[in-house]
Amino acid sequence: MPLHADDPTVWEWRRLLRYVRHATTVLQSDLSRDREISLEEYDVLFQLHEAGGTLRMTDLTLTVLITKSSCTRLVDRLVSSGLVERTTPEDDRRSVQVHTTKQGRAMLRRAALTHLRGINAVFASRLTERDVFDLKRILDHLAT
């Protein structure tokens, strides 16, 4: 049966999207104000950290929450800021790897404090343990 605009599921979908937009706006504002880094820049540094400090550019574009072309421009800015660098591996001259620099790792550590404080304010502090369990169950279901 097709959904209609007044279906409760559609309304909850819209509420979810509005809340995600609100939460990311708050997180972006906090990072920009406290650390002079964008949420997208933080995400790139975080994804590199999670991967051990290095990712192929093609893999990085799959993990961040922005488009491939936006990721390329973002990495360009991070290279200019000295937070990451690009290299070409000897064994695959067609590939490009992105690495965090010492300065990038330091920025990530500082920004993580602000980011985690923001996640707590807009998300974690508002949920019970049961809410987190239910959310995980729902997201696991959606991911299958």
N, CA and C atoms as an extended XYZ file, in Angstrom:
432
Properties=species:S:1:pos:R:3:atomname:S:1:resname:S:1:resid:I:1 pbc="F F F"
N         0.842       -1.178        0.000 N   MET     1
C         0.000        0.000        0.000 CA  MET     1
C         0.893        1.249        0.000 C   MET     1
N         0.669        2.168       -0.926 N   PRO     2
C         1.510        3.378       -0.991 CA  PRO     2
C         1.238        4.316        0.189 C   PRO     2
N         2.264        5.067        0.539 N   LEU     3
C         2.127        6.074        1.602 CA  LEU     3
C         1.446        7.324        1.071 C   LEU     3
N         0.797        8.027        1.974 N   HIS     4
C         0.189        9.315        1.654 CA  HIS     4
C         0.845       10.373        2.529 C   HIS     4
N         0.746       11.614        2.111 N   ALA     5
C         1.405       12.718        2.819 CA  ALA     5
C         0.956       12.842        4.263 C   ALA     5
N        -0.262       12.428        4.583 N   ASP     6
C        -0.744       12.561        5.958 CA  ASP     6
C        -0.519       11.301        6.791 C   ASP     6
N         0.184       10.329        6.249 N   ASP     7
C         0.492        9.102        6.979 CA  ASP     7
C         1.399        9.426        8.169 C   ASP     7
N         1.157        8.847        9.342 N   PRO     8
C         2.009        9.113       10.517 CA  PRO     8
C         3.489        8.810       10.266 C   PRO     8
N         3.765        7.812        9.456 N   THR     9
C         5.167        7.485        9.152 CA  THR     9
C         5.846        8.633        8.419 C   THR     9
N         5.141        9.256        7.507 N   VAL    10
C         5.693       10.390        6.760 CA  VAL    10
C         5.938       11.561        7.711 C   VAL    10
N         5.002       11.806        8.625 N   TRP    11
C         5.171       12.899        9.587 CA  TRP    11
C         6.375       12.656       10.494 C   TRP    11
N         6.545       11.420       10.943 N   GLU    12
C         7.699       11.112       11.802 CA  GLU    12
C         9.001       11.207       11.021 C   GLU    12
N         8.984       10.828        9.755 N   TRP    13
C        10.151       10.980        8.883 CA  TRP    13
C        10.549       12.450        8.796 C   TRP    13
N         9.548       13.309        8.587 N   ARG    14
C         9.826       14.751        8.499 CA  ARG    14
C        10.371       15.283        9.817 C   ARG    14
N         9.783       14.831       10.926 N   ARG    15
C        10.281       15.267       12.243 CA  ARG    15
C        11.730       14.825       12.441 C   ARG    15
N        12.056       13.619       12.028 N   LEU    16
C        13.425       13.117       12.145 CA  LEU    16
C        14.381       13.977       11.335 C   LEU    16
N        14.016       14.282       10.097 N   LEU    17
C        14.886       15.107        9.252 CA  LEU    17
C        15.069       16.505        9.841 C   LEU    17
N        13.993       17.093       10.362 N   ARG    18
C        14.103       18.420       10.983 CA  ARG    18
C        15.013       18.377       12.204 C   ARG    18
N        14.897       17.310       13.000 N   TYR    19
C        15.742       17.225       14.189 CA  TYR    19
C        17.206       17.018       13.810 C   TYR    19
N        17.460       16.187       12.825 N   VAL    20
C        18.843       15.984       12.376 CA  VAL    20
C        19.415       17.307       11.872 C   VAL    20
N        18.628       18.066       11.117 N   ARG    21
C        19.090       19.376       10.630 CA  ARG    21
C        19.397       20.304       11.808 C   ARG    21
N        18.507       20.335       12.789 N   HIS    22
C        18.727       21.172       13.981 CA  HIS    22
C        19.998       20.736       14.712 C   HIS    22
N        20.142       19.445       14.957 N   ALA    23
C        21.296       18.939       15.715 CA  ALA    23
C        22.601       19.230       14.981 C   ALA    23
N        22.631       19.006       13.663 N   THR    24
C        23.870       19.265       12.930 CA  THR    24
C        24.177       20.761       12.883 C   THR    24
N        23.160       21.600       12.861 N   THR    25
C        23.383       23.050       12.904 CA  THR    25
C        24.019       23.447       14.233 C   THR    25
N        23.536       22.878       15.319 N   VAL    26
C        24.105       23.158       16.642 CA  VAL    26
C        25.552       22.671       16.710 C   VAL    26
N        25.796       21.445       16.254 N   LEU    27
C        27.151       20.890       16.292 CA  LEU    27
C        28.104       21.711       15.425 C   LEU    27
N        27.638       22.126       14.244 N   GLN    28
C        28.451       22.965       13.357 CA  GLN    28
C        28.787       24.286       14.023 C   GLN    28
N        27.802       24.900       14.624 N   SER    29
C        28.000       26.189       15.284 CA  SER    29
C        29.019       26.077       16.416 C   SER    29
N        28.893       25.028       17.215 N   ASP    30
C        29.825       24.821       18.328 CA  ASP    30
C        31.260       24.648       17.826 C   ASP    30
N        31.446       23.808       16.807 N   LEU    31
C        32.795       23.572       16.280 CA  LEU    31
C        33.372       24.827       15.646 C   LEU    31
N        32.565       25.549       14.894 N   SER    32
C        33.042       26.779       14.250 CA  SER    32
C        33.453       27.818       15.282 C   SER    32
N        32.643       27.955       16.313 N   ARG    33
C        32.908       28.961       17.344 CA  ARG    33
C        34.111       28.572       18.209 C   ARG    33
N        34.139       27.334       18.687 N   ASP    34
C        35.165       26.924       19.647 CA  ASP    34
C        36.479       26.490       19.008 C   ASP    34
N        36.420       25.896       17.830 N   ARG    35
C        37.625       25.283       17.242 CA  ARG    35
C        37.957       25.779       15.850 C   ARG    35
N        37.099       26.634       15.279 N   GLU    36
C        37.324       27.148       13.932 CA  GLU    36
C        37.528       26.023       12.913 C   GLU    36
N        36.652       25.041       13.009 N   ILE    37
C        36.658       23.908       12.078 CA  ILE    37
C        35.196       23.599       11.758 C   ILE    37
N        34.942       23.175       10.536 N   SER    38
C        33.564       22.838       10.167 CA  SER    38
C        33.247       21.398       10.580 C   SER    38
N        31.974       21.094       10.648 N   LEU    39
C        31.542       19.737       10.966 CA  LEU    39
C        32.043       18.757        9.906 C   LEU    39
N        32.054       19.181        8.650 N   GLU    40
C        32.539       18.320        7.571 CA  GLU    40
C        34.043       18.073        7.698 C   GLU    40
N        34.804       19.119        8.056 N   GLU    41
C        36.246       18.949        8.266 CA  GLU    41
C        36.502       18.011        9.433 C   GLU    41
N        35.724       18.181       10.495 N   TYR    42
C        35.833       17.283       11.647 CA  TYR    42
C        35.558       15.846       11.210 C   TYR    42
N        34.523       15.651       10.401 N   ASP    43
C        34.162       14.310        9.951 CA  ASP    43
C        35.312       13.669        9.173 C   ASP    43
N        35.961       14.427        8.296 N   VAL    44
C        37.106       13.878        7.549 CA  VAL    44
C        38.220       13.480        8.509 C   VAL    44
N        38.572       14.356        9.440 N   LEU    45
C        39.623       14.024       10.407 CA  LEU    45
C        39.238       12.812       11.243 C   LEU    45
N        37.969       12.732       11.638 N   PHE    46
C        37.505       11.601       12.437 CA  PHE    46
C        37.569       10.302       11.635 C   PHE    46
N        37.110       10.328       10.387 N   GLN    47
C        37.146        9.119        9.557 CA  GLN    47
C        38.585        8.650        9.336 C   GLN    47
N        39.491        9.586        9.125 N   LEU    48
C        40.905        9.220        8.985 CA  LEU    48
C        41.430        8.610       10.278 C   LEU    48
N        41.074        9.190       11.398 N   HIS    49
C        41.493        8.650       12.694 CA  HIS    49
C        40.981        7.217       12.872 C   HIS    49
N        39.700        7.004       12.583 N   GLU    50
C        39.098        5.677       12.730 CA  GLU    50
C        39.789        4.644       11.845 C   GLU    50
N        40.347        5.086       10.720 N   ALA    51
C        41.025        4.188        9.774 CA  ALA    51
C        42.515        4.053       10.077 C   ALA    51
N        42.969        4.604       11.189 N   GLY    52
C        44.380        4.510       11.532 CA  GLY    52
C        45.220        5.659       11.002 C   GLY    52
N        44.581        6.703       10.500 N   GLY    53
C        45.302        7.892       10.065 CA  GLY    53
C        45.414        8.070        8.564 C   GLY    53
N        45.081        7.020        7.806 N   THR    54
C        45.237        7.076        6.349 CA  THR    54
C        44.065        6.378        5.668 C   THR    54
N        43.574        6.981        4.610 N   LEU    55
C        42.569        6.353        3.753 CA  LEU    55
C        42.853        6.716        2.305 C   LEU    55
N        42.531        5.799        1.411 N   ARG    56
C        42.545        6.165        0.004 CA  ARG    56
C        41.428        7.176       -0.192 C   ARG    56
N        41.635        8.111       -1.088 N   MET    57
C        40.640        9.151       -1.336 CA  MET    57
C        39.299        8.533       -1.713 C   MET    57
N        39.314        7.492       -2.531 N   THR    58
C        38.048        6.856       -2.924 CA  THR    58
C        37.323        6.271       -1.719 C   THR    58
N        38.045        5.720       -0.760 N   ASP    59
C        37.419        5.168        0.442 CA  ASP    59
C        36.921        6.279        1.366 C   ASP    59
N        37.676        7.347        1.442 N   LEU    60
C        37.257        8.478        2.271 CA  LEU    60
C        35.931        9.043        1.774 C   LEU    60
N        35.795        9.172        0.463 N   THR    61
C        34.547        9.728       -0.085 CA  THR    61
C        33.344        8.847        0.222 C   THR    61
N        33.569        7.570        0.470 N   LEU    62
C        32.469        6.664        0.804 CA  LEU    62
C        32.071        6.754        2.282 C   LEU    62
N        32.962        7.246        3.125 N   THR    63
C        32.681        7.251        4.562 CA  THR    63
C        32.146        8.582        5.074 C   THR    63
N        32.456        9.671        4.398 N   VAL    64
C        32.000       10.976        4.884 CA  VAL    64
C        30.581       11.259        4.406 C   VAL    64
N        29.951       12.217        5.040 N   LEU    65
C        28.540       12.497        4.783 CA  LEU    65
C        28.328       13.626        3.787 C   LEU    65
N        29.242       13.733        2.816 N   ILE    66
C        29.130       14.755        1.778 CA  ILE    66
C        29.398       14.111        0.426 C   ILE    66
N        29.136       14.849       -0.650 N   THR    67
C        29.336       14.307       -1.990 CA  THR    67
C        30.826       14.157       -2.314 C   THR    67
N        31.114       13.362       -3.333 N   LYS    68
C        32.493       13.118       -3.750 CA  LYS    68
C        33.194       14.418       -4.134 C   LYS    68
N        32.535       15.269       -4.916 N   SER    69
C        33.176       16.519       -5.340 CA  SER    69
C        33.378       17.455       -4.142 C   SER    69
N        32.435       17.479       -3.232 N   SER    70
C        32.604       18.302       -2.024 CA  SER    70
C        33.747       17.779       -1.177 C   SER    70
N        33.902       16.468       -1.128 N   CYS    71
C        34.991       15.869       -0.346 CA  CYS    71
C        36.347       16.269       -0.920 C   CYS    71
N        36.464       16.280       -2.234 N   THR    72
C        37.726       16.676       -2.872 CA  THR    72
C        38.074       18.122       -2.518 C   THR    72
N        37.100       19.015       -2.612 N   ARG    73
C        37.345       20.425       -2.261 CA  ARG    73
C        37.667       20.567       -0.774 C   ARG    73
N        36.999       19.803        0.055 N   LEU    74
C        37.238       19.843        1.494 CA  LEU    74
C        38.654       19.370        1.820 C   LEU    74
N        39.073       18.281        1.200 N   VAL    75
C        40.438       17.794        1.421 CA  VAL    75
C        41.441       18.830        0.935 C   VAL    75
N        41.157       19.506       -0.178 N   ASP    76
C        42.028       20.587       -0.649 CA  ASP    76
C        42.209       21.642        0.456 C   ASP    76
N        41.103       22.036        1.102 N   ARG    77
C        41.180       23.038        2.179 CA  ARG    77
C        41.970       22.506        3.372 C   ARG    77
N        41.759       21.232        3.703 N   LEU    78
C        42.485       20.642        4.834 CA  LEU    78
C        43.981       20.531        4.536 C   LEU    78
N        44.327       20.266        3.284 N   VAL    79
C        45.742       20.244        2.882 CA  VAL    79
C        46.322       21.651        3.036 C   VAL    79
N        45.605       22.660        2.555 N   SER    80
C        46.068       24.052        2.666 CA  SER    80
C        46.232       24.486        4.113 C   SER    80
N        45.393       23.942        4.991 N   SER    81
C        45.463       24.278        6.418 CA  SER    81
C        46.519       23.477        7.157 C   SER    81
N        47.115       22.503        6.481 N   GLY    82
C        48.147       21.691        7.116 CA  GLY    82
C        47.595       20.585        8.011 C   GLY    82
N        46.294       20.276        7.894 N   LEU    83
C        45.694       19.257        8.762 CA  LEU    83
C        45.768       17.856        8.160 C   LEU    83
N        45.874       17.770        6.832 N   VAL    84
C        46.063       16.485        6.153 CA  VAL    84
C        47.044       16.695        5.014 C   VAL    84
N        47.542       15.585        4.486 N   GLU    85
C        48.359       15.653        3.278 CA  GLU    85
C        47.965       14.506        2.362 C   GLU    85
N        48.230       14.706        1.087 N   ARG    86
C        47.960       13.684        0.080 CA  ARG    86
C        49.283       13.070       -0.355 C   ARG    86
N        49.231       11.768       -0.609 N   THR    87
C        50.394       11.082       -1.183 CA  THR    87
C        49.906       10.094       -2.233 C   THR    87
N        50.826        9.671       -3.078 N   THR    88
C        50.547        8.636       -4.065 CA  THR    88
C        51.355        7.409       -3.677 C   THR    88
N        50.678        6.294       -3.403 N   PRO    89
C        51.418        5.085       -3.013 CA  PRO    89
C        52.299        4.565       -4.144 C   PRO    89
N        53.461        4.047       -3.788 N   GLU    90
C        54.396        3.503       -4.787 CA  GLU    90
C        53.784        2.342       -5.554 C   GLU    90
N        52.960        1.530       -4.881 N   ASP    91
C        52.418        0.332       -5.519 CA  ASP    91
C        51.159        0.592       -6.359 C   ASP    91
N        50.622        1.815       -6.298 N   ASP    92
C        49.425        2.144       -7.079 CA  ASP    92
C        49.461        3.630       -7.412 C   ASP    92
N        50.132        3.973       -8.495 N   ARG    93
C        50.341        5.378       -8.870 CA  ARG    93
C        49.040        6.084       -9.268 C   ARG    93
N        47.950        5.339       -9.496 N   ARG    94
C        46.669        5.947       -9.852 CA  ARG    94
C        45.869        6.337       -8.619 C   ARG    94
N        46.276        5.841       -7.481 N   SER    95
C        45.539        6.072       -6.241 CA  SER    95
C        46.110        7.276       -5.493 C   SER    95
N        45.281        7.885       -4.691 N   VAL    96
C        45.705        8.988       -3.830 CA  VAL    96
C        45.313        8.620       -2.405 C   VAL    96
N        46.248        8.780       -1.496 N   GLN    97
C        45.959        8.542       -0.090 CA  GLN    97
C        45.935        9.867        0.649 C   GLN    97
N        45.083        9.938        1.672 N   VAL    98
C        44.993       11.113        2.523 CA  VAL    98
C        45.431       10.690        3.916 C   VAL    98
N        46.343       11.470        4.499 N   HIS    99
C        46.883       11.181        5.834 CA  HIS    99
C        46.658       12.380        6.737 C   HIS    99
N        46.389       12.112        7.996 N   THR   100
C        46.350       13.222        8.948 CA  THR   100
C        47.777       13.610        9.305 C   THR   100
N        47.973       14.872        9.520 N   THR   101
C        49.272       15.374        9.975 CA  THR   101
C        49.249       15.471       11.503 C   THR   101
N        50.389       15.779       12.077 N   LYS   102
C        50.456       15.993       13.522 CA  LYS   102
C        49.501       17.115       13.924 C   LYS   102
N        49.476       18.165       13.131 N   GLN   103
C        48.574       19.297       13.379 CA  GLN   103
C        47.105       18.852       13.264 C   GLN   103
N        46.810       17.992       12.306 N   GLY   104
C        45.451       17.485       12.131 CA  GLY   104
C        45.006       16.615       13.297 C   GLY   104
N        45.920       15.783       13.794 N   ARG   105
C        45.580       14.949       14.952 CA  ARG   105
C        45.340       15.806       16.184 C   ARG   105
N        46.122       16.847       16.358 N   ALA   106
C        45.921       17.758       17.489 CA  ALA   106
C        44.579       18.485       17.372 C   ALA   106
N        44.243       18.925       16.165 N   MET   107
C        42.961       19.591       15.944 CA  MET   107
C        41.807       18.647       16.259 C   MET   107
N        41.916       17.405       15.819 N   LEU   108
C        40.863       16.427       16.079 CA  LEU   108
C        40.681       16.224       17.582 C   LEU   108
N        41.767       16.088       18.316 N   ARG   109
C        41.661       15.902       19.781 CA  ARG   109
C        40.945       17.081       20.425 C   ARG   109
N        41.309       18.301       20.035 N   ARG   110
C        40.664       19.488       20.620 CA  ARG   110
C        39.196       19.579       20.204 C   ARG   110
N        38.935       19.355       18.924 N   ALA   111
C        37.568       19.474       18.415 CA  ALA   111
C        36.664       18.375       18.965 C   ALA   111
N        37.222       17.202       19.249 N   ALA   112
C        36.414       16.093       19.773 CA  ALA   112
C        35.763       16.468       21.093 C   ALA   112
N        36.439       17.234       21.913 N   LEU   113
C        35.859       17.667       23.192 CA  LEU   113
C        34.600       18.500       22.952 C   LEU   113
N        34.697       19.432       22.036 N   THR   114
C        33.545       20.273       21.684 CA  THR   114
C        32.447       19.435       21.058 C   THR   114
N        32.814       18.555       20.140 N   HIS   115
C        31.841       17.740       19.428 CA  HIS   115
C        31.090       16.803       20.382 C   HIS   115
N        31.813       16.132       21.261 N   LEU   116
C        31.163       15.218       22.203 CA  LEU   116
C        30.264       15.972       23.175 C   LEU   116
N        30.679       17.146       23.583 N   ARG   117
C        29.834       17.974       24.449 CA  ARG   117
C        28.530       18.326       23.714 C   ARG   117
N        28.629       18.639       22.432 N   GLY   118
C        27.453       18.958       21.632 CA  GLY   118
C        26.549       17.756       21.434 C   GLY   118
N        27.129       16.581       21.157 N   ILE   119
C        26.333       15.364       20.999 CA  ILE   119
C        25.573       15.071       22.291 C   ILE   119
N        26.232       15.282       23.406 N   ASN   120
C        25.553       15.066       24.685 CA  ASN   120
C        24.383       16.029       24.841 C   ASN   120
N        24.593       17.287       24.487 N   ALA   121
C        23.555       18.303       24.678 CA  ALA   121
C        22.339       18.077       23.780 C   ALA   121
N        22.562       17.736       22.525 N   VAL   122
C        21.432       17.627       21.593 CA  VAL   122
C        20.894       16.210       21.445 C   VAL   122
N        21.589       15.224       22.031 N   PHE   123
C        21.182       13.846       21.777 CA  PHE   123
C        21.251       12.973       23.029 C   PHE   123
N        22.453       12.655       23.467 N   ALA   124
C        22.632       11.640       24.508 CA  ALA   124
C        21.919       11.972       25.811 C   ALA   124
N        21.995       13.211       26.259 N   SER   125
C        21.391       13.579       27.544 CA  SER   125
C        19.868       13.523       27.511 C   SER   125
N        19.295       13.441       26.338 N   ARG   126
C        17.835       13.419       26.197 CA  ARG   126
C        17.275       12.004       26.082 C   ARG   126
N        18.157       11.002       26.058 N   LEU   127
C        17.730        9.628       25.855 CA  LEU   127
C        17.972        8.780       27.090 C   LEU   127
N        17.051        7.858       27.333 N   THR   128
C        17.256        6.862       28.378 CA  THR   128
C        18.036        5.695       27.780 C   THR   128
N        18.475        4.810       28.635 N   GLU   129
C        19.158        3.607       28.166 CA  GLU   129
C        18.223        2.804       27.254 C   GLU   129
N        16.962        2.750       27.601 N   ARG   130
C        15.966        2.034       26.783 CA  ARG   130
C        15.807        2.714       25.415 C   ARG   130
N        15.803        4.054       25.409 N   ASP   131
C        15.713        4.784       24.140 CA  ASP   131
C        16.874        4.412       23.219 C   ASP   131
N        18.069        4.341       23.771 N   VAL   132
C        19.251        4.006       22.971 CA  VAL   132
C        19.124        2.588       22.426 C   VAL   132
N        18.657        1.661       23.275 N   PHE   133
C        18.442        0.288       22.836 CA  PHE   133
C        17.425        0.248       21.690 C   PHE   133
N        16.308        0.955       21.857 N   ASP   134
C        15.270        0.987       20.815 CA  ASP   134
C        15.785        1.622       19.531 C   ASP   134
N        16.536        2.703       19.670 N   LEU   135
C        17.096        3.367       18.500 CA  LEU   135
C        18.050        2.443       17.754 C   LEU   135
N        18.893        1.729       18.484 N   LYS   136
C        19.807        0.790       17.858 CA  LYS   136
C        19.032       -0.304       17.130 C   LYS   136
N        17.996       -0.827       17.763 N   ARG   137
C        17.171       -1.862       17.150 CA  ARG   137
C        16.541       -1.348       15.852 C   ARG   137
N        16.002       -0.141       15.888 N   ILE   138
C        15.364        0.444       14.701 CA  ILE   138
C        16.390        0.680       13.601 C   ILE   138
N        17.540        1.246       13.952 N   LEU   139
C        18.560        1.514       12.935 CA  LEU   139
C        19.112        0.211       12.352 C   LEU   139
N        19.288       -0.810       13.197 N   ASP   140
C        19.720       -2.112       12.682 CA  ASP   140
C        18.698       -2.658       11.691 C   ASP   140
N        17.433       -2.510       12.012 N   HIS   141
C        16.362       -2.973       11.133 CA  HIS   141
C        16.376       -2.206        9.803 C   HIS   141
N        16.560       -0.907        9.871 N   LEU   142
C        16.594       -0.093        8.654 CA  LEU   142
C        17.806       -0.409        7.796 C   LEU   142
N        18.908       -0.803        8.411 N   ALA   143
C        20.155       -1.060        7.692 CA  ALA   143
C        20.142       -2.402        6.957 C   ALA   143
N        19.160       -3.237        7.238 N   THR   144
C        19.143       -4.566        6.597 CA  THR   144
C        18.390       -4.554        5.297 C   THR   144
